[in-house]
């Protein structure tokens, strides 16, 4: 089983990836779902 440390590291990596995608694909198709 994963420890809380593993989970924390994974969640931080996911957050980093989401932030990266949000900044790099502002005009991309992947942004169509997040229509403000």
Gaussian input, Z-matrix of N, CA and C with variables (Angstrom, degrees):
# hf/3-21g

backbone

0 1
 N
 C     1     B1
 C     2     B2     1     A1
 N     3     B3     2     A2     1     D1
 C     4     B4     3     A3     2     D2
 C     5     B5     4     A4     3     D3
 N     6     B6     5     A5     4     D4
 C     7     B7     6     A6     5     D5
 C     8     B8     7     A7     6     D6
 N     9     B9     8     A8     7     D7
 C    10    B10     9     A9     8     D8
 C    11    B11    10    A10     9     D9
 N    12    B12    11    A11    10    D10
 C    13    B13    12    A12    11    D11
 C    14    B14    13    A13    12    D12
 N    15    B15    14    A14    13    D13
 C    16    B16    15    A15    14    D14
 C    17    B17    16    A16    15    D15
 N    18    B18    17    A17    16    D16
 C    19    B19    18    A18    17    D17
 C    20    B20    19    A19    18    D18
 N    21    B21    20    A20    19    D19
 C    22    B22    21    A21    20    D20
 C    23    B23    22    A22    21    D21
 N    24    B24    23    A23    22    D22
 C    25    B25    24    A24    23    D23
 C    26    B26    25    A25    24    D24
 N    27    B27    26    A26    25    D25
 C    28    B28    27    A27    26    D26
 C    29    B29    28    A28    27    D27
 N    30    B30    29    A29    28    D28
 C    31    B31    30    A30    29    D29
 C    32    B32    31    A31    30    D30
 N    33    B33    32    A32    31    D31
 C    34    B34    33    A33    32    D32
 C    35    B35    34    A34    33    D33
 N    36    B36    35    A35    34    D34
 C    37    B37    36    A36    35    D35
 C    38    B38    37    A37    36    D36
 N    39    B39    38    A38    37    D37
 C    40    B40    39    A39    38    D38
 C    41    B41    40    A40    39    D39
 N    42    B42    41    A41    40    D40
 C    43    B43    42    A42    41    D41
 C    44    B44    43    A43    42    D42
 N    45    B45    44    A44    43    D43
 C    46    B46    45    A45    44    D44
 C    47    B47    46    A46    45    D45
 N    48    B48    47    A47    46    D46
 C    49    B49    48    A48    47    D47
 C    50    B50    49    A49    48    D48
 N    51    B51    50    A50    49    D49
 C    52    B52    51    A51    50    D50
 C    53    B53    52    A52    51    D51
 N    54    B54    53    A53    52    D52
 C    55    B55    54    A54    53    D53
 C    56    B56    55    A55    54    D54
 N    57    B57    56    A56    55    D55
 C    58    B58    57    A57    56    D56
 C    59    B59    58    A58    57    D57
 N    60    B60    59    A59    58    D58
 C    61    B61    60    A60    59    D59
 C    62    B62    61    A61    60    D60
 N    63    B63    62    A62    61    D61
 C    64    B64    63    A63    62    D62
 C    65    B65    64    A64    63    D63
 N    66    B66    65    A65    64    D64
 C    67    B67    66    A66    65    D65
 C    68    B68    67    A67    66    D66
 N    69    B69    68    A68    67    D67
 C    70    B70    69    A69    68    D68
 C    71    B71    70    A70    69    D69
 N    72    B72    71    A71    70    D70
 C    73    B73    72    A72    71    D71
 C    74    B74    73    A73    72    D72
 N    75    B75    74    A74    73    D73
 C    76    B76    75    A75    74    D74
 C    77    B77    76    A76    75    D75
 N    78    B78    77    A77    76    D76
 C    79    B79    78    A78    77    D77
 C    80    B80    79    A79    78    D78
 N    81    B81    80    A80    79    D79
 C    82    B82    81    A81    80    D80
 C    83    B83    82    A82    81    D81
 N    84    B84    83    A83    82    D82
 C    85    B85    84    A84    83    D83
 C    86    B86    85    A85    84    D84
 N    87    B87    86    A86    85    D85
 C    88    B88    87    A87    86    D86
 C    89    B89    88    A88    87    D87
 N    90    B90    89    A89    88    D88
 C    91    B91    90    A90    89    D89
 C    92    B92    91    A91    90    D90
 N    93    B93    92    A92    91    D91
 C    94    B94    93    A93    92    D92
 C    95    B95    94    A94    93    D93
 N    96    B96    95    A95    94    D94
 C    97    B97    96    A96    95    D95
 C    98    B98    97    A97    96    D96
 N    99    B99    98    A98    97    D97
 C   100   B100    99    A99    98    D98
 C   101   B101   100   A100    99    D99
 N   102   B102   101   A101   100   D100
 C   103   B103   102   A102   101   D101
 C   104   B104   103   A103   102   D102
 N   105   B105   104   A104   103   D103
 C   106   B106   105   A105   104   D104
 C   107   B107   106   A106   105   D105

   B1=1.4786
   B2=1.5246
   B3=1.2960
   B4=1.4613
   B5=1.5225
   B6=1.3072
   B7=1.4601
   B8=1.5256
   B9=1.3177
   B10=1.4706
   B11=1.5190
   B12=1.3403
   B13=1.4666
   B14=1.5184
   B15=1.3404
   B16=1.4647
   B17=1.5227
   B18=1.3328
   B19=1.4629
   B20=1.5182
   B21=1.3268
   B22=1.4585
   B23=1.5251
   B24=1.3234
   B25=1.4629
   B26=1.5240
   B27=1.3323
   B28=1.4633
   B29=1.5218
   B30=1.3276
   B31=1.4602
   B32=1.5267
   B33=1.3243
   B34=1.4666
   B35=1.5218
   B36=1.3286
   B37=1.4647
   B38=1.5201
   B39=1.3288
   B40=1.4654
   B41=1.5241
   B42=1.3261
   B43=1.4628
   B44=1.5215
   B45=1.3221
   B46=1.4606
   B47=1.5219
   B48=1.3372
   B49=1.4613
   B50=1.5202
   B51=1.3302
   B52=1.4621
   B53=1.5234
   B54=1.3175
   B55=1.4577
   B56=1.5256
   B57=1.3278
   B58=1.4596
   B59=1.5247
   B60=1.3257
   B61=1.4601
   B62=1.5257
   B63=1.3260
   B64=1.4601
   B65=1.5272
   B66=1.3253
   B67=1.4567
   B68=1.5224
   B69=1.3341
   B70=1.4601
   B71=1.5240
   B72=1.3309
   B73=1.4678
   B74=1.5261
   B75=1.3274
   B76=1.4622
   B77=1.5245
   B78=1.3249
   B79=1.4655
   B80=1.5250
   B81=1.3207
   B82=1.4628
   B83=1.5182
   B84=1.3339
   B85=1.4684
   B86=1.5290
   B87=1.3187
   B88=1.4608
   B89=1.5231
   B90=1.3172
   B91=1.4616
   B92=1.5219
   B93=1.3292
   B94=1.4654
   B95=1.5207
   B96=1.3293
   B97=1.4640
   B98=1.5272
   B99=1.3270
   B100=1.4648
   B101=1.5263
   B102=1.3135
   B103=1.4601
   B104=1.5197
   B105=1.3364
   B106=1.4674
   B107=1.5111
   A1=110.72
   A2=115.20
   A3=119.88
   A4=110.38
   A5=114.98
   A6=119.38
   A7=109.64
   A8=115.68
   A9=118.69
   A10=110.59
   A11=115.87
   A12=119.02
   A13=110.42
   A14=116.24
   A15=120.01
   A16=110.01
   A17=115.62
   A18=120.16
   A19=110.56
   A20=116.48
   A21=121.20
   A22=110.51
   A23=116.14
   A24=120.44
   A25=110.33
   A26=116.75
   A27=120.76
   A28=110.68
   A29=116.99
   A30=120.16
   A31=110.56
   A32=116.50
   A33=119.54
   A34=110.13
   A35=116.01
   A36=119.68
   A37=110.18
   A38=116.20
   A39=120.85
   A40=110.13
   A41=116.34
   A42=119.86
   A43=110.77
   A44=116.32
   A45=120.70
   A46=110.56
   A47=116.38
   A48=120.41
   A49=110.96
   A50=116.92
   A51=120.56
   A52=110.17
   A53=116.33
   A54=120.39
   A55=110.23
   A56=115.99
   A57=120.69
   A58=110.33
   A59=116.61
   A60=120.37
   A61=110.68
   A62=116.63
   A63=120.78
   A64=110.42
   A65=116.97
   A66=119.85
   A67=111.89
   A68=117.74
   A69=119.90
   A70=112.77
   A71=117.44
   A72=118.95
   A73=111.11
   A74=116.51
   A75=119.74
   A76=110.78
   A77=116.52
   A78=119.96
   A79=111.70
   A80=116.17
   A81=119.84
   A82=111.95
   A83=115.66
   A84=120.85
   A85=111.16
   A86=116.79
   A87=120.84
   A88=111.38
   A89=117.18
   A90=120.62
   A91=111.71
   A92=117.45
   A93=120.68
   A94=111.46
   A95=117.10
   A96=120.57
   A97=110.78
   A98=116.28
   A99=120.47
   A100=108.44
   A101=116.40
   A102=121.12
   A103=109.15
   A104=116.33
   A105=119.08
   A106=110.30
   D1=150.63
   D2=179.77
   D3=-78.98
   D4=144.05
   D5=177.77
   D6=-87.09
   D7=169.78
   D8=178.79
   D9=-62.70
   D10=-31.61
   D11=178.30
   D12=-64.18
   D13=-42.82
   D14=178.53
   D15=-62.28
   D16=-43.49
   D17=-178.90
   D18=-62.95
   D19=-42.25
   D20=-179.41
   D21=-63.58
   D22=-42.67
   D23=179.24
   D24=-64.48
   D25=-42.16
   D26=179.99
   D27=-64.02
   D28=-44.97
   D29=-177.76
   D30=-64.82
   D31=-36.09
   D32=178.14
   D33=-67.09
   D34=-38.07
   D35=178.77
   D36=-65.97
   D37=-41.05
   D38=178.81
   D39=-63.87
   D40=-43.75
   D41=178.83
   D42=-61.06
   D43=-40.68
   D44=179.18
   D45=-63.66
   D46=-42.00
   D47=179.37
   D48=-65.57
   D49=-40.82
   D50=179.33
   D51=-64.30
   D52=-42.68
   D53=179.49
   D54=-63.83
   D55=-40.07
   D56=179.61
   D57=-64.15
   D58=-45.40
   D59=179.68
   D60=-63.99
   D61=-38.54
   D62=-177.73
   D63=-64.93
   D64=-35.51
   D65=-176.77
   D66=-84.51
   D67=-28.11
   D68=-174.30
   D69=-93.30
   D70=-20.69
   D71=-175.86
   D72=-121.47
   D73=44.49
   D74=-177.45
   D75=-65.68
   D76=-28.46
   D77=179.91
   D78=-107.66
   D79=22.72
   D80=-174.04
   D81=-98.07
   D82=169.09
   D83=178.47
   D84=-63.51
   D85=-31.10
   D86=-176.86
   D87=-65.30
   D88=-13.46
   D89=-179.02
   D90=-90.40
   D91=-10.34
   D92=-175.05
   D93=-63.13
   D94=-29.14
   D95=-179.67
   D96=-71.07
   D97=-30.93
   D98=-179.08
   D99=-95.74
   D100=67.23
   D101=-176.60
   D102=-93.09
   D103=114.20
   D104=-177.78
   D105=-88.79

